[in-house]
Amino acid sequence: MGGKVYSFTADYPIYSESELYILNLHSVIVVLLPLSLVLLVFGGICGLVSSLAQSPVLLVCTATYFFTCSLLTLSGMVLYITYSYLALAETERLLGPEGLVGVSTSFGWSTVLAWLSYGLEVLSGLLLLTAAHKVKQDRPTVP
């Protein structure tokens, strides 16, 4: 594979099955991780509105939304790590071990931020559930 590869417009007959799998993983990652970020921004807005409204139903719905976003982020990270290892293995297959003498795979600051994001999403969901429980307890019961 020489030059740039555009996974959304790739000429599929010229690629092997493993190369197509890697291209498809790349396409999913390119959509999934930015979508996760957009959904988080929307979740933050929903969290603010449900907190200001002090509605237990809205708080629980927003908490569920954050838990779903955390699963999306976790899925994206797993796919990204899988993609990276498969791409390295495919490159080694094409170039041989001597072609990868100076190449190493590491996951730096972006992966740390993604794991931090996942943890904060789960924490946000738990805090919203706690807030919903507290709001429900503080409301007077109507006989």
Z-matrix of the N, CA and C atoms (Angstrom, degrees):
N
C 1 1.458
C 2 1.519 1 107.75
N 3 1.277 2 118.03 1 104.42
C 4 1.445 3 120.83 2 178.53
C 5 1.508 4 110.85 3 -98.64
N 6 1.308 5 116.91 4 148.30
C 7 1.454 6 122.02 5 175.24
C 8 1.515 7 112.37 6 76.37
N 9 1.329 8 114.12 7 -161.84
C 10 1.456 9 120.20 8 -178.33
C 11 1.517 10 110.57 9 -80.67
N 12 1.325 11 114.94 10 148.84
C 13 1.452 12 121.21 11 176.52
C 14 1.511 13 107.43 12 -122.20
N 15 1.305 14 116.21 13 121.12
C 16 1.452 15 121.40 14 177.55
C 17 1.519 16 107.27 15 -100.05
N 18 1.323 17 115.87 16 107.22
C 19 1.462 18 120.14 17 -170.12
C 20 1.524 19 113.12 18 -65.00
N 21 1.324 20 118.84 19 -26.01
C 22 1.454 21 119.94 20 -178.94
C 23 1.523 22 111.96 21 -81.43
N 24 1.339 23 117.26 22 -22.10
C 25 1.461 24 120.49 23 -177.49
C 26 1.520 25 111.96 24 -123.66
N 27 1.317 26 117.81 25 23.40
C 28 1.466 27 121.71 26 -176.36
C 29 1.520 28 110.93 27 -66.04
N 30 1.327 29 115.60 28 145.53
C 31 1.447 30 122.41 29 175.35
C 32 1.528 31 106.96 30 -81.18
N 33 1.321 32 116.93 31 93.34
C 34 1.454 33 121.90 32 -168.30
C 35 1.527 34 116.26 33 -62.41
N 36 1.326 35 121.19 34 -32.38
C 37 1.470 36 118.32 35 -178.20
C 38 1.532 37 114.73 36 -63.80
N 39 1.326 38 118.93 37 -20.36
C 40 1.464 39 119.75 38 -176.91
C 41 1.529 40 113.00 39 -87.30
N 42 1.336 41 118.29 40 -4.25
C 43 1.465 42 121.46 41 -177.06
C 44 1.518 43 111.08 42 -104.93
N 45 1.336 44 115.37 43 149.19
C 46 1.465 45 120.73 44 175.63
C 47 1.526 46 109.13 45 -74.81
N 48 1.333 47 115.32 46 171.18
C 49 1.463 48 119.93 47 -179.57
C 50 1.529 49 111.54 48 -62.64
N 51 1.329 50 117.38 49 -40.58
C 52 1.467 51 119.79 50 179.75
C 53 1.531 52 111.22 51 -68.23
N 54 1.333 53 116.80 52 -36.45
C 55 1.467 54 120.04 53 177.31
C 56 1.526 55 110.62 54 -66.92
N 57 1.325 56 117.29 55 -38.83
C 58 1.468 57 120.37 56 176.94
C 59 1.529 58 111.31 57 -64.37
N 60 1.331 59 116.34 58 -38.93
C 61 1.458 60 120.50 59 178.27
C 62 1.531 61 110.35 60 -61.76
N 63 1.325 62 115.98 61 -43.72
C 64 1.467 63 120.80 62 179.20
C 65 1.527 64 110.51 63 -65.51
N 66 1.325 65 117.41 64 -41.24
C 67 1.464 66 120.77 65 177.35
C 68 1.524 67 111.26 66 -62.79
N 69 1.329 68 116.63 67 -40.43
C 70 1.466 69 119.68 68 178.33
C 71 1.527 70 111.43 69 -66.92
N 72 1.324 71 117.17 70 -39.48
C 73 1.470 72 120.09 71 175.08
C 74 1.527 73 110.58 72 -60.37
N 75 1.320 74 115.82 73 -43.31
C 76 1.468 75 120.08 74 178.84
C 77 1.521 76 110.76 75 -60.57
N 78 1.321 77 117.22 76 -43.12
C 79 1.468 78 120.91 77 179.26
C 80 1.520 79 111.54 78 -60.93
N 81 1.325 80 116.84 79 -41.16
C 82 1.469 81 120.82 80 179.25
C 83 1.523 82 110.44 81 -65.72
N 84 1.321 83 117.30 82 -43.55
C 85 1.461 84 121.69 83 -178.67
C 86 1.525 85 111.25 84 -64.35
N 87 1.333 86 116.26 85 -40.93
C 88 1.465 87 121.12 86 -179.09
C 89 1.527 88 110.96 87 -62.64
N 90 1.314 89 117.85 88 -28.85
C 91 1.462 90 121.35 89 178.40
C 92 1.532 91 110.80 90 -91.13
N 93 1.315 92 117.25 91 -43.59
C 94 1.460 93 122.05 92 -171.17
C 95 1.527 94 114.03 93 -66.26
N 96 1.316 95 118.32 94 -48.49
C 97 1.464 96 119.51 95 -175.59
C 98 1.532 97 113.37 96 -68.66
N 99 1.341 98 119.99 97 -43.43
C 100 1.475 99 117.57 98 174.29
C 101 1.535 100 112.62 99 -65.36
N 102 1.329 101 117.03 100 -35.51
C 103 1.461 102 120.14 101 176.82
C 104 1.525 103 110.36 102 -61.53
N 105 1.316 104 116.53 103 -40.00
C 106 1.459 105 121.23 104 177.41
C 107 1.524 106 110.91 105 -58.70
N 108 1.312 107 117.11 106 -41.92
C 109 1.460 108 120.96 107 179.57
C 110 1.529 109 111.58 108 -66.27
N 111 1.312 110 117.47 109 -43.25
C 112 1.469 111 121.50 110 178.70
C 113 1.528 112 109.85 111 -62.69
N 114 1.326 113 116.73 112 -42.76
C 115 1.461 114 120.32 113 179.05
C 116 1.524 115 112.08 114 -64.24
N 117 1.335 116 117.03 115 -33.21
C 118 1.462 117 120.24 116 177.29
C 119 1.519 118 112.12 117 -65.95
N 120 1.324 119 116.27 118 -40.86
C 121 1.464 120 119.72 119 177.97
C 122 1.526 121 109.65 120 -62.08
N 123 1.320 122 116.41 121 -44.60
C 124 1.461 123 120.65 122 177.02
C 125 1.532 124 110.48 123 -62.07
N 126 1.324 125 117.80 124 -39.94
C 127 1.466 126 121.77 125 177.88
C 128 1.515 127 112.40 126 -63.72
N 129 1.333 128 116.18 127 -37.44
C 130 1.461 129 119.64 128 176.33
C 131 1.516 130 111.99 129 -62.21
N 132 1.310 131 116.11 130 -41.13
C 133 1.465 132 120.62 131 177.47
C 134 1.528 133 110.22 132 -64.50
N 135 1.342 134 116.35 133 -45.33
C 136 1.471 135 120.43 134 178.16
C 137 1.525 136 111.13 135 -62.40
N 138 1.340 137 116.76 136 -38.99
C 139 1.454 138 120.62 137 178.71
C 140 1.515 139 111.67 138 -63.61
N 141 1.325 140 116.44 139 -40.99
C 142 1.459 141 120.49 140 178.54
C 143 1.527 142 110.61 141 -64.79
N 144 1.318 143 116.93 142 -45.90
C 145 1.464 144 120.92 143 -179.62
C 146 1.530 145 111.04 144 -63.58
N 147 1.327 146 116.82 145 -45.05
C 148 1.472 147 118.92 146 -178.32
C 149 1.531 148 111.38 147 -68.81
N 150 1.326 149 117.54 148 -31.20
C 151 1.468 150 120.04 149 176.50
C 152 1.521 151 111.06 150 -69.93
N 153 1.334 152 116.25 151 -42.41
C 154 1.465 153 119.50 152 178.58
C 155 1.522 154 111.61 153 -66.82
N 156 1.323 155 117.02 154 -35.71
C 157 1.465 156 121.16 155 179.87
C 158 1.526 157 111.50 156 -76.33
N 159 1.316 158 117.46 157 -19.40
C 160 1.462 159 123.99 158 -177.75
C 161 1.528 160 111.45 159 50.81
N 162 1.318 161 113.42 160 45.05
C 163 1.457 162 120.32 161 178.55
C 164 1.526 163 109.31 162 -101.04
N 165 1.334 164 117.44 163 118.96
C 166 1.465 165 119.50 164 179.79
C 167 1.534 166 112.71 165 -58.61
N 168 1.315 167 116.53 166 -37.55
C 169 1.468 168 120.12 167 -179.33
C 170 1.527 169 110.21 168 -65.52
N 171 1.329 170 117.13 169 -46.37
C 172 1.469 171 120.37 170 178.84
C 173 1.527 172 111.42 171 -64.64
N 174 1.331 173 116.84 172 -38.65
C 175 1.461 174 120.61 173 178.92
C 176 1.531 175 111.56 174 -63.80
N 177 1.319 176 116.90 175 -42.50
C 178 1.466 177 121.01 176 178.60
C 179 1.529 178 110.11 177 -67.07
N 180 1.324 179 117.15 178 -41.59
C 181 1.474 180 120.35 179 178.14
C 182 1.529 181 111.27 180 -62.72
N 183 1.325 182 116.82 181 -41.30
C 184 1.463 183 120.33 182 178.81
C 185 1.523 184 110.87 183 -68.31
N 186 1.321 185 117.29 184 -37.35
C 187 1.474 186 120.65 185 176.66
C 188 1.527 187 109.95 186 -62.43
N 189 1.318 188 116.47 187 -44.22
C 190 1.475 189 120.89 188 177.17
C 191 1.518 190 110.52 189 -61.14
N 192 1.310 191 116.23 190 -39.87
C 193 1.459 192 121.39 191 177.92
C 194 1.531 193 110.54 192 -61.69
N 195 1.326 194 117.71 193 -43.66
C 196 1.464 195 121.04 194 178.75
C 197 1.530 196 111.42 195 -65.51
N 198 1.334 197 117.47 196 -38.08
C 199 1.466 198 119.60 197 176.59
C 200 1.531 199 110.81 198 -63.87
N 201 1.325 200 116.42 199 -38.89
C 202 1.466 201 120.42 200 176.86
C 203 1.525 202 110.84 201 -64.88
N 204 1.333 203 116.64 202 -42.44
C 205 1.472 204 120.76 203 177.24
C 206 1.529 205 110.75 204 -62.45
N 207 1.332 206 117.39 205 -36.50
C 208 1.458 207 119.59 206 179.23
C 209 1.525 208 110.55 207 -65.92
N 210 1.320 209 117.59 208 -36.83
C 211 1.467 210 120.65 209 176.09
C 212 1.526 211 111.16 210 -66.15
N 213 1.320 212 116.18 211 -36.85
C 214 1.464 213 120.81 212 177.64
C 215 1.525 214 110.44 213 -65.94
N 216 1.318 215 117.34 214 -42.88
C 217 1.466 216 121.49 215 178.09
C 218 1.532 217 110.23 216 -64.75
N 219 1.315 218 116.82 217 -44.28
C 220 1.461 219 120.92 218 178.93
C 221 1.533 220 110.84 219 -61.84
N 222 1.312 221 116.74 220 -42.58
C 223 1.469 222 120.74 221 177.67
C 224 1.522 223 111.04 222 -62.27
N 225 1.317 224 116.31 223 -43.12
C 226 1.464 225 120.23 224 178.46
C 227 1.514 226 112.27 225 -61.96
N 228 1.325 227 116.81 226 -39.96
C 229 1.468 228 120.24 227 179.51
C 230 1.526 229 111.51 228 -67.76
N 231 1.305 230 116.61 229 -42.34
C 232 1.461 231 119.89 230 178.61
C 233 1.525 232 109.99 231 -62.80
N 234 1.320 233 116.74 232 -43.51
C 235 1.469 234 120.26 233 178.07
C 236 1.525 235 111.73 234 -63.99
N 237 1.327 236 116.78 235 -38.80
C 238 1.461 237 120.39 236 -179.76
C 239 1.528 238 111.28 237 -65.35
N 240 1.315 239 116.89 238 -43.66
C 241 1.464 240 120.69 239 179.15
C 242 1.529 241 110.08 240 -66.01
N 243 1.322 242 117.12 241 -43.14
C 244 1.461 243 121.23 242 176.76
C 245 1.517 244 111.10 243 -60.66
N 246 1.329 245 116.03 244 -45.43
C 247 1.461 246 121.17 245 178.89
C 248 1.530 247 111.16 246 -59.45
N 249 1.303 248 117.06 247 -44.02
C 250 1.469 249 120.91 248 -178.26
C 251 1.522 250 111.67 249 -61.58
N 252 1.327 251 116.39 250 -45.43
C 253 1.465 252 119.56 251 179.79
C 254 1.529 253 111.85 252 -67.93
N 255 1.326 254 117.08 253 -39.88
C 256 1.464 255 119.67 254 178.54
C 257 1.521 256 111.50 255 -66.62
N 258 1.329 257 116.84 256 -39.56
C 259 1.471 258 120.11 257 178.87
C 260 1.526 259 110.36 258 -64.86
N 261 1.319 260 117.00 259 -40.08
C 262 1.462 261 120.21 260 177.52
C 263 1.532 262 110.88 261 -64.96
N 264 1.332 263 116.47 262 -42.43
C 265 1.468 264 120.06 263 178.89
C 266 1.531 265 110.85 264 -64.56
N 267 1.322 266 117.32 265 -39.97
C 268 1.467 267 120.48 266 178.86
C 269 1.523 268 111.20 267 -67.42
N 270 1.311 269 116.59 268 -38.44
C 271 1.460 270 120.42 269 176.95
C 272 1.522 271 110.40 270 -64.77
N 273 1.319 272 116.28 271 -40.38
C 274 1.465 273 119.89 272 177.53
C 275 1.527 274 110.88 273 -65.15
N 276 1.326 275 116.53 274 -37.30
C 277 1.459 276 120.31 275 177.86
C 278 1.522 277 110.89 276 -63.65
N 279 1.341 278 115.97 277 -40.03
C 280 1.468 279 120.13 278 -177.79
C 281 1.525 280 112.68 279 -76.80
N 282 1.345 281 117.43 280 -39.50
C 283 1.463 282 121.38 281 -175.07
C 284 1.525 283 113.75 282 -98.46
N 285 1.325 284 116.69 283 -18.62
C 286 1.453 285 120.23 284 -175.08
C 287 1.519 286 110.19 285 85.44
N 288 1.327 287 116.42 286 164.06
C 289 1.477 288 120.08 287 -177.96
C 290 1.525 289 112.90 288 -60.70
N 291 1.338 290 117.58 289 -33.04
C 292 1.464 291 119.59 290 -179.34
C 293 1.529 292 112.24 291 -69.66
N 294 1.318 293 117.06 292 -21.89
C 295 1.464 294 120.68 293 178.12
C 296 1.512 295 113.20 294 -74.63
N 297 1.321 296 116.82 295 -15.12
C 298 1.473 297 121.29 296 -177.68
C 299 1.523 298 112.29 297 -113.07
N 300 1.315 299 116.90 298 25.74
C 301 1.461 300 120.93 299 -176.08
C 302 1.530 301 111.78 300 -55.45
N 303 1.303 302 119.07 301 -45.76
C 304 1.463 303 121.47 302 -176.37
C 305 1.513 304 114.03 303 -99.85
N 306 1.325 305 118.07 304 13.18
C 307 1.468 306 121.64 305 -175.48
C 308 1.526 307 109.94 306 -101.63
N 309 1.318 308 115.62 307 132.97
C 310 1.468 309 120.19 308 173.72
C 311 1.526 310 108.11 309 -137.24
N 312 1.309 311 115.14 310 153.74
C 313 1.458 312 120.65 311 178.98
C 314 1.517 313 108.26 312 -109.08
N 315 1.309 314 115.66 313 125.88
C 316 1.459 315 119.92 314 174.86
C 317 1.518 316 108.09 315 -142.21
N 318 1.277 317 114.73 316 153.71
C 319 1.461 318 120.59 317 -179.60
C 320 1.519 319 106.61 318 -114.85
N 321 1.311 320 116.78 319 110.34
C 322 1.447 321 122.14 320 -172.23
C 323 1.511 322 113.78 321 -97.89
N 324 1.314 323 114.25 322 -133.36
C 325 1.455 324 121.69 323 -171.69
C 326 1.529 325 112.93 324 -60.82
N 327 1.331 326 118.49 325 -34.10
C 328 1.465 327 119.77 326 -178.21
C 329 1.530 328 111.08 327 -65.98
N 330 1.323 329 116.22 328 -37.35
C 331 1.457 330 119.48 329 178.11
C 332 1.524 331 110.91 330 -70.97
N 333 1.313 332 116.84 331 -38.76
C 334 1.468 333 120.31 332 176.58
C 335 1.530 334 109.89 333 -61.06
N 336 1.321 335 117.00 334 -42.93
C 337 1.464 336 120.02 335 178.68
C 338 1.528 337 111.59 336 -66.12
N 339 1.321 338 116.95 337 -36.63
C 340 1.465 339 119.53 338 178.40
C 341 1.528 340 111.05 339 -66.71
N 342 1.340 341 118.08 340 -42.64
C 343 1.462 342 120.61 341 177.22
C 344 1.530 343 110.20 342 -65.95
N 345 1.331 344 117.34 343 -37.93
C 346 1.457 345 121.04 344 176.16
C 347 1.530 346 110.19 345 -62.66
N 348 1.314 347 115.51 346 -42.62
C 349 1.468 348 120.73 347 177.57
C 350 1.523 349 110.67 348 -59.60
N 351 1.323 350 116.25 349 -45.35
C 352 1.470 351 120.60 350 178.71
C 353 1.534 352 110.20 351 -58.90
N 354 1.320 353 116.99 352 -48.10
C 355 1.456 354 120.75 353 180.00
C 356 1.518 355 112.75 354 -61.53
N 357 1.330 356 116.15 355 -41.07
C 358 1.468 357 119.74 356 179.44
C 359 1.526 358 111.84 357 -69.65
N 360 1.324 359 117.22 358 -31.88
C 361 1.469 360 120.01 359 176.38
C 362 1.525 361 110.32 360 -65.10
N 363 1.327 362 116.39 361 -45.08
C 364 1.463 363 120.22 362 178.81
C 365 1.529 364 109.76 363 -64.68
N 366 1.326 365 117.54 364 -43.52
C 367 1.461 366 121.58 365 178.25
C 368 1.527 367 111.28 366 -61.50
N 369 1.328 368 116.85 367 -42.00
C 370 1.469 369 120.57 368 177.91
C 371 1.518 370 111.05 369 -61.10
N 372 1.331 371 116.36 370 -43.03
C 373 1.467 372 119.85 371 177.42
C 374 1.515 373 111.87 372 -61.16
N 375 1.329 374 116.62 373 -43.60
C 376 1.470 375 120.19 374 179.30
C 377 1.529 376 111.62 375 -65.20
N 378 1.323 377 116.51 376 -41.13
C 379 1.468 378 119.99 377 178.77
C 380 1.529 379 111.49 378 -65.85
N 381 1.324 380 116.67 379 -38.44
C 382 1.466 381 119.71 380 177.72
C 383 1.526 382 111.35 381 -66.96
N 384 1.335 383 117.21 382 -37.89
C 385 1.472 384 119.46 383 175.52
C 386 1.523 385 111.11 384 -64.94
N 387 1.333 386 116.70 385 -39.46
C 388 1.462 387 121.26 386 177.27
C 389 1.528 388 110.31 387 -64.19
N 390 1.325 389 116.57 388 -42.03
C 391 1.469 390 120.40 389 178.35
C 392 1.524 391 110.67 390 -63.91
N 393 1.335 392 117.47 391 -40.47
C 394 1.467 393 120.69 392 178.65
C 395 1.528 394 110.47 393 -62.59
N 396 1.321 395 116.46 394 -41.49
C 397 1.470 396 120.73 395 178.68
C 398 1.527 397 110.37 396 -64.33
N 399 1.335 398 117.25 397 -43.75
C 400 1.461 399 121.17 398 -179.47
C 401 1.525 400 111.22 399 -65.67
N 402 1.325 401 117.62 400 -42.75
C 403 1.467 402 121.00 401 178.81
C 404 1.523 403 110.08 402 -62.53
N 405 1.317 404 116.24 403 -40.62
C 406 1.473 405 120.22 404 -179.96
C 407 1.526 406 110.94 405 -65.82
N 408 1.341 407 117.48 406 -38.17
C 409 1.471 408 121.13 407 178.34
C 410 1.519 409 111.80 408 -70.10
N 411 1.334 410 117.62 409 -35.71
C 412 1.465 411 120.88 410 -176.24
C 413 1.522 412 113.03 411 -76.73
N 414 1.299 413 118.21 412 -18.28
C 415 1.457 414 120.16 413 -179.45
C 416 1.524 415 109.96 414 -75.76
N 417 1.320 416 115.83 415 136.21
C 418 1.471 417 117.94 416 177.49
C 419 1.536 418 110.84 417 -69.20
N 420 1.317 419 115.22 418 142.27
C 421 1.455 420 118.89 419 178.74
C 422 1.515 421 109.06 420 -84.62
N 423 1.311 422 115.75 421 139.79
C 424 1.461 423 121.40 422 -179.62
C 425 1.531 424 107.51 423 -96.34
N 426 1.345 425 116.77 424 124.14
C 427 1.495 426 118.76 425 -178.65
C 428 1.487 427 112.70 426 -72.31
